[in-house]
Amino acid sequence: MEVPITQFRQKIFTFVEQALEGKEVWVTHKGRRVRIAPEHAPSKLSRITPMDIIVPGVDFEDDSWKDEMMREWERNWDRQLRSASNSPSSRKAPPPKRGQSRSTRRLT
């Protein structure tokens, strides 16, 4: 944010608070710019608010969900493997090896 020196004087405490929160504050005076920044700027990660990703009330000691998830994955894999083995492209004969389709020269 860039503000003229007059506006900075009127709201100096507001702009200093914003600079302390990590926002950039630039003051313009006679065509020159001055940046207001705290001595030790807070990291951007410190301002992140955490999200609740895990549903409240979940029992972390209960591993039964892992077994169920693995069974579901295995069912999906089996289904995909069966469909891949039944596809027409998988039933094609392998290509001939090099030299089988060509006639060999006789050296005399």
N, C-alpha and C positions, 0 to 999 in steps of 0.2 A: 504494500500500500504506500502511495506517495502523497504527502500532504505539504502544503506551503507552511513556512515558518510561523505565520500568524495563526493558522488553525492549530498548529502544534502547541503554541503558547496557550491557546484557549483550553485545549484538552490534553495537556501534557501527561496527566496521570493515566488517562485512558490509553494513550498511545504507548506509554511505558509498560503498562500491564499487558497490552497486546504483544509487545516485544518480548516480555518475560515468558509469555505463553508459547513463543516460538514463531510468531508471525513476523514477517519482514516489515519494518517501518522505515521509510525513507523520508527525510525532511529536505525540502528545496528552499535554498536561500541564495538570492542573486545569481540564479542560473547554475548553482553548484548543488550537489546532492550529498547528504550525510545519512549514513545508515545507523539506526538505533538497534543495538543487539545486546543481549545479556552477556556477561563475562563468560559464563559456562552455559551454553545453549543446551536446552533439554533435547534428548534424542527424539526423532520422529516416532519411534516405536513406543516411547513412554506415553504418548498421547492416545494410543490405540485402546479402545474399550473392548474387553473380552466378550465373546459370544458364548451363550449356553448351547453347546452342540449336543451334549448328552442329555437325554430326558431325565428330569428329576425322579428319584426313586429307583434308579437302576442299581441292581446288586452286582458289583464288580467281581465278587468272589464266585458267582455262578457262571460256569463255563459251558453250560448246555447249549447256548446259542452257537458256539463254535462248531459243535458236532453237527447241528442242524444245517449250518451254513456249508460245511464241507460236503454233506450228503447232497445238498442242492447243487453245488458246483459239479460234483461227480456225475449227477444225473444229466446236467447240461453237457458235460464233456462227452458222456456216452452217447447222448442224442446227436451231438455234432459229429462224432466219429462214425456212427452208424450211417448218417446221411452222406458223409464223405465217401464211405466205402461203397454205397449204393449208387453213386453218381456215375454217369456214362463215361466220364473222362478217366475214372479209376479202373474201368474194365478194358481199356485199350491195351493192345499188346505192346511190349516194350520195343523201342526203336531197334533196328538191326545194328549189330556191332560193326565197327569200322572194318572194312575188308570183306565182310560177308556178302555185301551187295555188289562189290566190284570184282571184275575178273582179274586174276593175277597174271602177271607177265612171266613168261619163261625166258630165262637167260640162256643163251646157247654159246 
